[in-house]
Structure formats: structure tokens, C-alpha cells
Amino acid sequence: MKDPKIAILGGGNLGASIAEGLIKSKFITPQQLTVTRRNVEVLYPLKSLGVHTTSDNHDAVKRSDVIIVALKPYNVKEVMEGLQPHLDPSRHIIISVATGVYLKDLLALTNSSVPVFRAMPNTAIAIQESVTCLCHAGGSAEHVSYVSDLFSQLGVAINIDEKLMDAATVLGACGIAYALRFIRASTQGGIEIGFDAKTANLISAQTVKGAAELLLKLNRHPEEEIDKVTTPKGCTIAGLNEMEHQGFSSSLIKGIITSYEKIGKI
């Protein structure tokens, strides 16, 4: 795919974050991008960069080759059915970031003729640090490479089987909240041992960031890094053991499983 034009249908928080990230990374120029929203005035910051903004989804599709569907899940069916006559299988690919809209649903809405992708990013996409899980139906190797490259501009992109998409939602999207709850608890503990709230929050957040970077950059297992700071009879191992006695790992695992079971019932 050579310099395709992109339309983002739905310029809400997620759609706008994708647009801003793609422009900042220079993956596309603003002139190659169209973003839609009913209240188009809200998109003025993007328009001021040179992005074409409109409330007309049909116009956006006609202008573009790659269609990113960033709509609320309950709006996808109505909008996509209206766009179906304007979709060209030899030109367009569809990428949905709408939660709970399956590939079979997207294929039905496009008459199974247009390559379709599902993408599950998390809120860190706003700072180009998302982990985005991808799956597809009907996409060529070139399409898969292009979509992976696109979301790699916004963090890390991983291709998975669709049957793991609910699990990806829990581990990658819900996982942001789990990590933030740990940081909040760590901050509260820091306050109790003497820090003011702002300093405790900074130390806790930066420590978590550093821990994650150790694993990502050095390709290490968590236990390898834990062993480096747990000296015999030391304060680290004492604290870790007390957390485990109180069910730290168990409660986190149970929380992940509970979220996964819940997502299957929605």
C-alpha cells in the first residue's frame, strides 16, 4: 500500500488520539487524513493542522483508502450499513477499534468483500504508548504489514487470533486501570511513611515505568529483576512476603479472571 489516505470515522477521544499520534509520528501528513464527527467544530485543533474535518462519513470514505471505525459500538451497524454501497473491495480496508464488534459482524456489514481488521488499543494511545492487539479477516500480507506498522506508530502492535481479543481487552485495556490502582496504593503507602502526596505519586509512577522498561528493553522475566533487589533478611523480601500473605498476586489474578468472565456476559 503506497501512501494511502486515511479516514477516521468518529473524532472522539480515541479517534482524535489516533489522528494526533499518526501526525506526530509523521506516518502520514495532515492532508492525507480525514476525521469525522457530528459536531465538527470540536475538531478545530485537527483542522488547524491541515486535517480535512467533516460531519459527512460518505465524503470521508470517498476521499480515503483506509477506514478506521472509531465509533461507539452501538453506532457501528447503522453507519456501516449506510456506507456499504461506497466501499470498494479493490481499494478500501476497514479497521474497527470499536469494542465488542466482531470480525463476522464487520464482514456482514461490508458483504464480506472488504478486508476487515479489529484493533484493541488502550488509553495510552494518547501518548503513543499503547499496546494494540490486532486480528483480521480477508487481509493480505501487505494489509497486515501496513496495519501493524500504523499501530506501531502509537505504541506496540501485536497480531493475535480473534478468540483472544476479549483476553487482550482485559490484559491490555483494563490492565491500565490495574496498574494505576497499584500506583495509587503505592502512593498512599508513601504518604504514610513520610512523603507528601505529589512526591509519593512521582516516585511510585516513575518506579513502575522503570520496572516496565527493564522488562521491555532487556527482555527479562520479572523474577530476574526481583531477585536483584531481594537481599537475604532485607526489607524488600520482607515487604514482598507480607504482600503475598495478604493475597497480592492471588487478588490480581482473580481480578483479571473476573474481568474476563464479565466481558463474556456483556
Residue frames as qw, qx, qy, qz and C-alpha x, y, z in Angstrom:
[[0.000, 0.889, 0.458, 0.000, 0.00, 0.00, 0.00],
 [0.483, 0.142, 0.033, 0.863, 1.60, 3.21, -1.16],
 [0.014, -0.015, -0.169, 0.985, 0.71, 6.42, 0.69],
 [0.170, -0.547, -0.778, -0.259, -2.95, 5.54, 1.30],
 [0.212, -0.413, 0.098, -0.880, -5.31, 8.21, 2.56],
 [0.246, -0.216, -0.875, 0.356, -6.93, 7.53, 5.92],
 [0.405, -0.516, -0.193, -0.730, -10.41, 8.34, 7.22],
 [0.141, -0.071, -0.826, 0.541, -11.18, 8.15, 10.92],
 [0.402, -0.505, -0.493, -0.583, -14.93, 7.85, 11.43],
 [0.646, -0.689, -0.329, 0.002, -15.56, 9.26, 14.88],
 [0.390, 0.549, -0.311, 0.671, -13.35, 12.05, 16.15],
 [0.654, -0.730, -0.101, -0.171, -13.91, 11.42, 19.85],
 [0.451, -0.776, 0.439, 0.038, -11.11, 10.88, 22.37],
 [0.774, -0.124, 0.569, 0.249, -9.85, 7.68, 20.75],
 [0.645, 0.633, 0.332, 0.269, -10.25, 8.80, 17.14],
 [0.092, 0.977, -0.137, 0.134, -8.58, 12.15, 17.80],
 [0.567, -0.649, 0.491, 0.127, -5.72, 10.45, 19.69],
 [0.796, 0.164, 0.495, 0.308, -5.10, 8.14, 16.74],
 [0.450, 0.841, 0.164, 0.254, -5.09, 11.11, 14.35],
 [0.170, -0.944, 0.277, -0.058, -2.70, 13.13, 16.51],
 [0.712, -0.431, 0.524, 0.184, -0.35, 10.18, 17.01],
 [0.763, 0.371, 0.422, 0.320, -0.15, 9.38, 13.29],
 [0.290, 0.924, 0.014, 0.250, 0.61, 13.02, 12.50],
 [0.396, -0.844, 0.363, 0.000, 3.21, 13.38, 15.28],
 [0.764, -0.237, 0.550, 0.240, 4.98, 10.22, 14.13],
 [0.210, 0.592, -0.460, -0.628, 4.96, 11.50, 10.54],
 [0.465, 0.127, 0.871, 0.093, 3.32, 8.25, 9.44],
 [0.308, 0.664, 0.584, 0.351, 1.01, 10.44, 7.38],
 [0.118, 0.118, -0.006, 0.986, 0.68, 14.11, 6.57],
 [0.271, 0.361, 0.531, -0.717, -2.37, 16.01, 7.83],
 [0.445, 0.379, -0.294, -0.756, -3.50, 16.39, 4.23],
 [0.358, 0.095, -0.895, -0.247, -3.78, 12.59, 3.88],
 [0.111, -0.228, -0.873, 0.416, -6.20, 12.39, 6.79],
 [0.387, -0.402, -0.299, -0.774, -9.94, 12.94, 7.14],
 [0.102, -0.139, -0.832, 0.527, -11.70, 12.86, 10.51],
 [0.326, -0.469, -0.507, -0.646, -15.46, 12.91, 11.00],
 [0.109, -0.272, -0.730, 0.618, -17.68, 13.96, 13.86],
 [0.015, 0.748, 0.642, 0.168, -21.28, 15.16, 14.06],
 [0.191, -0.960, -0.078, 0.188, -20.22, 18.23, 15.98],
 [0.782, 0.403, 0.011, 0.475, -17.41, 19.04, 13.55],
 [0.006, -0.909, 0.160, -0.385, -16.47, 22.29, 15.32],
 [0.760, -0.603, 0.243, 0.009, -14.89, 20.20, 18.10],
 [0.885, 0.097, 0.224, 0.396, -12.29, 19.04, 15.56],
 [0.218, 0.972, -0.070, 0.057, -10.89, 22.53, 15.03],
 [0.438, -0.715, 0.508, 0.196, -7.47, 21.64, 16.58],
 [0.688, 0.042, 0.649, 0.322, -7.05, 18.93, 13.91],
 [0.478, 0.798, 0.337, 0.146, -8.40, 21.19, 11.18],
 [0.071, -0.969, 0.204, 0.122, -5.84, 23.84, 12.13],
 [0.548, -0.450, 0.631, 0.315, -3.10, 21.28, 11.44],
 [0.262, 0.402, -0.611, -0.630, -4.39, 20.71, 7.92],
 [0.193, 0.152, 0.969, -0.038, -6.61, 17.68, 8.52],
 [0.351, -0.216, -0.479, -0.775, -9.82, 17.55, 6.49],
 [0.131, 0.170, 0.804, -0.554, -12.69, 17.50, 9.01],
 [0.406, -0.121, -0.475, -0.771, -16.31, 16.83, 8.15],
 [0.558, -0.025, 0.589, -0.584, -19.60, 15.53, 9.50],
 [0.802, 0.379, -0.148, -0.437, -20.16, 13.56, 6.28],
 [0.675, -0.317, 0.662, 0.076, -18.99, 9.95, 6.57],
 [0.788, 0.504, 0.343, 0.081, -19.75, 9.27, 2.90],
 [0.318, 0.919, -0.215, 0.092, -17.40, 12.08, 1.87],
 [0.394, -0.695, 0.601, -0.022, -14.70, 10.73, 4.17],
 [0.805, 0.009, 0.589, 0.073, -14.93, 7.24, 2.64],
 [0.671, 0.716, 0.166, 0.098, -14.80, 8.59, -0.92],
 [0.103, 0.926, -0.352, 0.094, -11.63, 10.52, -0.06],
 [0.378, -0.622, 0.669, -0.149, -9.84, 7.62, 1.63],
 [0.622, 0.274, -0.718, -0.146, -8.40, 4.13, 1.23],
 [0.384, -0.073, -0.824, 0.410, -8.13, 3.08, 4.88],
 [0.453, -0.583, -0.206, -0.642, -11.25, 3.48, 7.03],
 [0.252, 0.039, -0.778, 0.574, -10.70, 3.48, 10.81],
 [0.475, -0.580, -0.479, -0.457, -14.03, 2.99, 12.58],
 [0.259, 0.057, -0.607, 0.749, -13.72, 4.76, 15.94],
 [0.466, -0.413, -0.244, -0.744, -17.45, 4.94, 16.65],
 [0.510, -0.236, 0.618, -0.550, -19.38, 3.88, 19.73],
 [0.163, -0.021, 0.977, 0.137, -20.24, 0.17, 19.33],
 [0.349, 0.535, 0.704, -0.309, -23.97, 0.88, 19.14],
 [0.337, 0.762, -0.049, -0.551, -23.45, 3.25, 16.19],
 [0.229, -0.377, 0.770, 0.461, -21.32, 0.93, 14.06],
 [0.402, 0.338, 0.842, 0.119, -24.15, -1.06, 12.43],
 [0.301, 0.843, 0.371, -0.247, -26.17, 1.98, 11.32],
 [0.023, 0.829, -0.332, -0.450, -23.16, 3.90, 9.98],
 [0.276, -0.310, 0.826, 0.381, -21.54, 0.95, 8.21],
 [0.452, 0.474, 0.755, 0.028, -24.78, -0.12, 6.55],
 [0.274, 0.902, 0.156, -0.296, -25.10, 3.40, 5.14],
 [0.049, -0.761, 0.521, 0.383, -21.53, 3.29, 3.85],
 [0.718, -0.013, 0.687, 0.114, -21.70, -0.18, 2.32],
 [0.667, 0.676, 0.304, 0.069, -22.54, 0.99, -1.24],
 [0.187, 0.950, -0.249, 0.027, -19.49, 3.29, -1.19],
 [0.578, -0.559, 0.583, 0.122, -16.97, 0.61, -0.18],
 [0.689, 0.597, -0.370, -0.181, -14.67, -0.69, -2.91],
 [0.938, -0.288, 0.176, 0.085, -13.04, -4.10, -2.22],
 [0.784, 0.384, 0.007, 0.488, -10.18, -3.30, -4.59],
 [0.194, 0.685, -0.154, 0.685, -9.38, -0.10, -2.71],
 [0.431, -0.667, 0.199, -0.574, -10.64, 0.01, 0.86],
 [0.528, -0.086, -0.792, 0.295, -9.72, -1.75, 4.09],
 [0.499, -0.708, -0.142, -0.479, -11.70, -1.38, 7.31],
 [0.421, 0.110, -0.693, 0.575, -10.10, -1.15, 10.77],
 [0.510, -0.689, -0.304, -0.416, -12.51, -1.15, 13.70],
 [0.244, 0.242, -0.650, 0.678, -11.43, -0.01, 17.16],
 [0.604, -0.363, -0.016, -0.710, -14.98, -0.42, 18.49],
 [0.199, -0.251, 0.881, -0.348, -15.13, -2.78, 21.48],
 [0.517, 0.180, 0.754, -0.363, -17.20, -5.91, 21.03],
 [0.677, 0.587, -0.058, -0.439, -17.75, -5.61, 17.27],
 [0.728, -0.209, 0.622, 0.199, -16.53, -8.91, 15.88],
 [0.089, -0.309, 0.674, 0.665, -14.99, -9.69, 12.51],
 [0.150, 0.370, 0.892, 0.212, -18.11, -11.62, 11.48],
 [0.097, 0.801, 0.446, -0.386, -20.18, -8.51, 12.21],
 [0.024, -0.677, 0.299, 0.672, -17.87, -6.33, 10.14],
 [0.153, -0.065, 0.847, 0.505, -17.89, -8.83, 7.27],
 [0.170, 0.588, 0.790, -0.023, -21.69, -8.90, 7.30],
 [0.058, 0.847, 0.220, -0.480, -21.84, -5.11, 7.19],
 [0.049, 0.661, -0.467, -0.585, -19.47, -4.99, 4.19],
 [0.873, 0.361, -0.065, -0.321, -20.87, -8.00, 2.30],
 [0.861, -0.284, 0.360, 0.220, -17.68, -9.93, 3.16],
 [0.719, 0.615, 0.126, 0.297, -15.92, -8.24, 0.28],
 [0.132, 0.868, -0.282, 0.386, -13.68, -5.68, 2.00],
 [0.623, 0.074, -0.618, 0.474, -10.69, -6.72, 4.17],
 [0.460, -0.782, -0.082, -0.412, -11.56, -6.04, 7.81],
 [0.475, 0.203, -0.627, 0.583, -9.40, -5.65, 10.92],
 [0.546, -0.790, -0.256, -0.115, -10.14, -5.34, 14.62],
 [0.421, 0.412, -0.430, 0.684, -7.77, -3.33, 16.77],
 [0.604, -0.720, -0.343, -0.008, -7.83, -3.18, 20.57],
 [0.353, 0.496, -0.344, 0.715, -5.65, -0.30, 21.85],
 [0.443, -0.602, -0.549, 0.374, -5.59, 1.13, 25.37],
 [0.034, -0.974, -0.219, 0.047, -5.78, 4.70, 26.62],
 [0.503, -0.582, 0.295, 0.567, -2.00, 5.13, 26.47],
 [0.553, 0.471, 0.486, 0.485, -2.54, 5.56, 22.74],
 [0.008, 0.983, 0.182, 0.024, -2.99, 9.25, 23.61],
 [0.242, -0.857, 0.412, 0.195, 0.79, 9.42, 24.28],
 [0.669, 0.539, -0.490, -0.145, 1.81, 6.86, 21.63],
 [0.056, -0.416, 0.862, -0.284, 2.46, 4.18, 24.27],
 [0.836, -0.018, 0.140, -0.530, -0.44, 1.81, 23.68],
 [0.227, -0.142, 0.945, 0.189, -0.27, -1.93, 23.28],
 [0.638, 0.315, -0.047, -0.702, -2.66, -2.65, 20.41],
 [0.465, -0.029, 0.882, 0.069, -3.81, -6.18, 19.61],
 [0.442, 0.413, -0.339, -0.720, -4.87, -6.88, 16.02],
 [0.500, 0.118, 0.854, 0.081, -6.76, -9.56, 14.14],
 [0.310, 0.416, -0.316, -0.795, -8.22, -9.64, 10.64],
 [0.660, 0.308, 0.684, -0.035, -10.31, -11.39, 8.02],
 [0.617, 0.710, 0.316, 0.122, -9.58, -11.16, 4.31],
 [0.048, -0.939, 0.269, 0.208, -6.44, -9.06, 4.69],
 [0.823, 0.466, -0.237, 0.224, -3.41, -9.74, 2.50],
 [0.755, -0.236, -0.181, 0.584, 0.14, -9.91, 3.84],
 [0.272, 0.362, 0.061, 0.889, 0.57, -6.34, 2.61],
 [0.408, -0.686, -0.244, -0.551, -2.54, -5.22, 4.51],
 [0.798, -0.519, -0.260, 0.161, -1.38, -6.93, 7.71],
 [0.631, 0.001, -0.092, 0.770, 2.04, -5.32, 7.43],
 [0.041, 0.518, 0.141, 0.843, 0.51, -1.89, 6.84],
 [0.564, -0.689, -0.247, -0.383, -1.95, -2.07, 9.75],
 [0.811, -0.379, -0.220, 0.388, 0.77, -3.37, 12.10],
 [0.474, 0.186, -0.015, 0.860, 3.02, -0.52, 11.02],
 [0.191, -0.659, -0.226, -0.691, 0.22, 2.01, 11.55],
 [0.678, -0.689, -0.169, -0.193, -0.43, 0.96, 15.15],
 [0.792, -0.130, -0.174, 0.571, 3.30, 0.61, 15.84],
 [0.203, 0.506, -0.017, 0.838, 3.41, 4.41, 15.50],
 [0.488, -0.614, -0.042, -0.620, 1.11, 4.53, 18.51],
 [0.632, -0.522, 0.507, -0.267, 3.00, 2.10, 20.75],
 [0.172, -0.264, 0.938, 0.142, 3.38, -1.66, 20.28],
 [0.749, 0.190, -0.161, -0.614, 1.24, -3.71, 17.86],
 [0.283, -0.209, 0.934, -0.059, 0.66, -7.46, 18.30],
 [0.610, 0.084, -0.498, -0.610, -1.20, -9.74, 15.87],
 [0.308, -0.101, 0.865, -0.383, -3.35, -12.33, 17.67],
 [0.121, -0.307, -0.890, -0.313, -6.19, -14.74, 16.98],
 [0.343, -0.452, -0.168, -0.806, -9.64, -13.18, 17.38],
 [0.726, -0.440, -0.523, -0.073, -10.56, -15.72, 20.06],
 [0.586, -0.240, -0.378, 0.676, -8.00, -13.93, 22.30],
 [0.087, 0.536, 0.140, 0.828, -9.45, -10.46, 21.70],
 [0.563, -0.735, -0.224, -0.306, -11.55, -10.46, 24.90],
 [0.810, -0.388, -0.132, 0.418, -8.48, -11.56, 26.85],
 [0.478, 0.260, 0.054, 0.837, -6.47, -8.78, 25.17],
 [0.210, -0.733, -0.215, -0.611, -9.13, -6.29, 26.26],
 [0.724, -0.671, -0.160, -0.008, -8.76, -7.37, 29.88],
 [0.791, -0.258, 0.003, 0.554, -4.96, -7.63, 29.99],
 [0.446, 0.207, 0.178, 0.853, -4.15, -4.59, 27.82],
 [0.129, -0.595, -0.253, -0.752, -7.07, -2.18, 28.19],
 [0.668, -0.690, -0.214, -0.180, -8.40, -3.00, 31.68],
 [0.815, -0.119, -0.220, 0.522, -4.77, -3.53, 32.65],
 [0.199, 0.531, -0.080, 0.820, -4.18, 0.23, 32.55],
 [0.532, -0.657, -0.038, -0.533, -6.61, 0.57, 35.46],
 [0.911, -0.328, -0.197, 0.154, -4.97, -2.30, 37.36],
 [0.647, 0.186, -0.175, 0.718, -1.54, -0.68, 37.02],
 [0.051, -0.587, 0.038, -0.807, -2.89, 2.72, 38.05],
 [0.727, -0.602, -0.145, -0.297, -4.57, 1.22, 41.11],
 [0.851, -0.153, -0.213, 0.454, -1.18, -0.23, 42.13],
 [0.366, 0.368, -0.107, 0.848, 0.41, 3.20, 41.74],
 [0.383, -0.662, -0.083, -0.639, -2.36, 4.79, 43.79],
 [0.856, -0.485, -0.178, -0.004, -1.88, 2.24, 46.58],
 [0.744, 0.051, -0.163, 0.646, 1.88, 2.70, 46.46],
 [0.084, 0.562, -0.023, 0.822, 1.39, 6.47, 46.68],
 [0.617, -0.658, -0.120, -0.413, -0.85, 6.07, 49.73],
 [0.890, -0.299, -0.168, 0.302, 1.79, 3.90, 51.37],
 [0.537, 0.315, -0.093, 0.777, 4.43, 6.51, 50.53],
 [0.227, -0.691, -0.023, -0.686, 2.38, 9.19, 52.24],
 [0.805, -0.561, -0.142, -0.131, 2.08, 7.03, 55.35],
 [0.842, -0.207, -0.077, 0.493, 5.87, 6.66, 55.59],
 [0.395, -0.587, -0.060, 0.704, 6.53, 10.37, 55.24],
 [0.261, 0.085, 0.454, 0.848, 6.25, 11.75, 51.68],
 [0.380, 0.408, 0.172, -0.812, 3.83, 14.42, 50.54],
 [0.742, 0.399, 0.498, -0.207, 1.26, 13.18, 48.01],
 [0.532, 0.803, -0.180, -0.198, 2.86, 14.78, 44.93],
 [0.029, 0.662, -0.748, -0.026, 6.32, 13.37, 45.65],
 [0.563, -0.086, 0.803, -0.177, 4.98, 9.93, 46.57],
 [0.741, 0.551, 0.300, -0.241, 2.99, 9.80, 43.32],
 [0.400, 0.805, -0.415, -0.142, 6.04, 10.81, 41.25],
 [0.192, -0.496, 0.845, -0.051, 8.28, 8.20, 42.88],
 [0.657, 0.129, 0.706, -0.229, 5.64, 5.48, 42.50],
 [0.697, 0.663, 0.129, -0.241, 4.83, 6.26, 38.86],
 [0.304, 0.776, -0.544, -0.095, 8.46, 6.58, 37.77],
 [0.378, -0.368, 0.842, -0.110, 9.36, 3.37, 39.60],
 [0.739, 0.322, 0.559, -0.193, 6.63, 1.45, 37.73],
 [0.572, 0.788, -0.142, -0.175, 7.77, 3.00, 34.45],
 [0.027, 0.697, -0.716, -0.017, 11.37, 1.97, 35.17],
 [0.578, -0.126, 0.792, -0.153, 10.34, -1.56, 36.12],
 [0.756, 0.530, 0.329, -0.196, 8.40, -1.95, 32.86],
 [0.420, 0.827, -0.354, -0.117, 11.30, -0.61, 30.79],
 [0.304, -0.520, 0.798, -0.010, 13.68, -3.14, 32.40],
 [0.682, 0.161, 0.707, -0.096, 11.48, -5.96, 31.12],
 [0.637, 0.729, 0.199, -0.149, 10.83, -4.44, 27.69],
 [0.284, 0.871, -0.395, -0.068, 14.33, -3.21, 26.88],
 [0.136, -0.547, 0.824, -0.061, 16.31, -6.07, 28.43],
 [0.745, 0.055, -0.538, -0.390, 13.81, -8.83, 27.58],
 [0.080, 0.236, -0.849, 0.465, 13.92, -10.10, 31.14],
 [0.498, -0.477, -0.711, -0.139, 11.48, -12.12, 33.23],
 [0.349, -0.804, 0.014, -0.482, 10.10, -10.18, 36.23],
 [0.863, -0.497, -0.028, 0.082, 11.65, -12.62, 38.71],
 [0.741, 0.237, -0.086, 0.623, 15.13, -11.93, 37.34],
 [0.090, 0.612, -0.089, 0.781, 14.81, -8.26, 38.28],
 [0.669, -0.657, -0.069, -0.342, 13.07, -9.03, 41.57],
 [0.913, -0.198, -0.166, 0.316, 15.99, -11.25, 42.60],
 [0.501, 0.434, -0.149, 0.734, 18.37, -8.31, 42.15],
 [0.157, -0.556, 0.186, -0.795, 16.69, -6.30, 44.90],
 [0.822, -0.468, -0.087, -0.313, 15.72, -9.05, 47.35],
 [0.294, 0.518, -0.712, 0.373, 18.77, -9.47, 49.58],
 [0.582, -0.247, -0.757, 0.164, 18.79, -12.02, 52.44],
 [0.344, -0.546, -0.568, 0.511, 16.93, -10.74, 55.51],
 [0.153, 0.053, 0.136, 0.977, 16.32, -7.45, 53.62],
 [0.301, 0.350, 0.382, -0.801, 13.39, -5.06, 53.66],
 [0.455, 0.250, -0.475, -0.711, 12.33, -5.89, 50.07],
 [0.402, -0.044, -0.905, -0.135, 11.74, -9.60, 50.64],
 [0.005, -0.263, -0.744, 0.614, 10.00, -8.84, 53.95],
 [0.371, 0.351, 0.088, -0.855, 7.60, -6.50, 52.18],
 [0.476, 0.187, -0.667, -0.542, 7.01, -8.88, 49.25],
 [0.267, -0.106, -0.950, 0.123, 6.30, -11.80, 51.56],
 [0.155, 0.332, 0.580, -0.728, 3.81, -9.75, 53.59],
 [0.453, 0.316, -0.225, -0.803, 2.03, -8.71, 50.35],
 [0.461, 0.080, -0.827, -0.313, 1.80, -12.36, 49.30],
 [0.087, -0.192, -0.870, 0.445, 0.50, -13.34, 52.76],
 [0.286, 0.423, 0.347, -0.786, -2.24, -10.75, 52.21],
 [0.607, 0.464, 0.646, -0.005, -3.08, -12.20, 48.80],
 [0.067, 0.677, -0.236, -0.694, -1.41, -9.67, 46.47],
 [0.060, 0.241, -0.798, -0.550, -0.73, -11.91, 43.45],
 [0.107, 0.333, 0.936, -0.027, -3.83, -14.01, 44.06],
 [0.205, 0.699, 0.440, -0.525, -6.14, -10.99, 44.18],
 [0.154, 0.579, -0.385, -0.702, -4.67, -9.58, 40.97],
 [0.029, 0.060, -0.925, -0.375, -5.06, -12.87, 39.12],
 [0.124, 0.497, 0.830, -0.221, -8.61, -13.25, 40.43],
 [0.186, 0.684, 0.136, -0.692, -9.38, -9.69, 39.31],
 [0.137, 0.385, -0.645, -0.645, -8.16, -10.41, 35.77],
 [0.013, -0.168, -0.971, -0.170, -10.22, -13.61, 35.59],
 [0.142, 0.601, 0.634, -0.466, -13.31, -11.82, 36.96],
 [0.212, 0.611, -0.155, -0.747, -13.00, -9.09, 34.34],
 [0.109, 0.204, -0.836, -0.497, -12.62, -11.74, 31.62],
 [0.048, 0.360, 0.929, -0.074, -15.70, -13.61, 32.80],
 [0.168, 0.655, 0.377, -0.633, -17.65, -10.33, 32.91],
 [0.158, 0.478, -0.417, -0.757, -16.69, -9.28, 29.38],
 [0.048, -0.040, -0.938, -0.341, -18.15, -12.54, 28.08],
 [0.037, 0.546, 0.802, -0.237, -21.54, -11.65, 29.57],
 [0.075, 0.506, 0.062, -0.857, -21.81, -8.10, 28.22]]
